[in-house]
Amino acid sequence: MADEAAHEKDPSLALVRASLDGPLRVGLSDGRLLTGTFLCLDRQRNILMRDTMETRPESEQPERRVGLVLVPFAHVTSCFALLAIQ
């Protein structure tokens, strides 16, 4: 219970919770960008997204719909969430 109380005051956790169901852009180690709706972040820091579009720079087909994706944390190089300012 004490651990849960400490998490409630963690500003990083509050930021992640505020980002849920919002637009998220994730950069991958191979240069691809994934843009979709942020669903969850697990204990291993893997990212689950829905309605995801994959962007491949310098490709014949630069963008494609990939739907539901689980992004392993080991491949994440950047992550940007668009948050509403309150």
N, C-alpha and C positions, 0 to 999 in steps of 0.2 A: 504493500500500500504506500509506503514512503517513496518508493521508486516512481509510482504513478504520480504522486504529488509533485515530485521534482520535474517530471516530464511536462506537466501542465504549465509550468512557469518557463519552460525552455523556449526562447524566441525563435529558434530554428524550426521547432515542431509547429509553432503557431503559423509560421510562414508556409510550411508544407500544407497544413490544414486549410489555410486561406486559398491555396492554389488548386485544391481539389475541384474537379469538374470544370476546370478552366483550360484555356489554350496553353500548350506547352511545346517548346521547340528543343529538340535534343540533337546535339552533334555527336557523331560516332567516330571512332578511331580510323575508319577507312574513308572518311571524308563525306559520307552521306549525312543528310539532315532529315530528321523525322519530326513532323508537325502534326499534332493531334490533341485530343482531350485527355488530360491527366486523370487517371482513375485511382492509382494507389502506388505506394512505395513500400516495399517489404523490408524486413530486418536486414537483409543483405544489400539493400539500397538498389535493387532492381526496380525498374520503372514500368508500370503497366499503363498503356494508352489505348484509346479507341478512336475510330474515325481518322486513322492516321494516313498521312500522305508522305511518301518517301521522295526526297529530292537528291538526284545524283548529278553533281557538277560534271561537265564535259562528257555527257552521255547522249546517245541518239534519242533515248526516251528519258528526258530530264526529270519527269515527275510521274509517279504512279501511286494508285491507292492500294494500301496494304491492310487496312482495317484494324483489327485488334492485334497489338504487339506487346511482347515482353522484352524490354531492353536490359541486357545484363550490365550491371554497373561497371564491369571491367572494360566495356567498350564505349562508355560515355566520356566525352571530352568537354562538353559544355551543355548547359541546361538553362533555358530561359522561360519564365512564366510571365504571362501578362496578368497583372493584378489590378483590380479596381481600387482606386484611391478613395479612402473614406475620410 
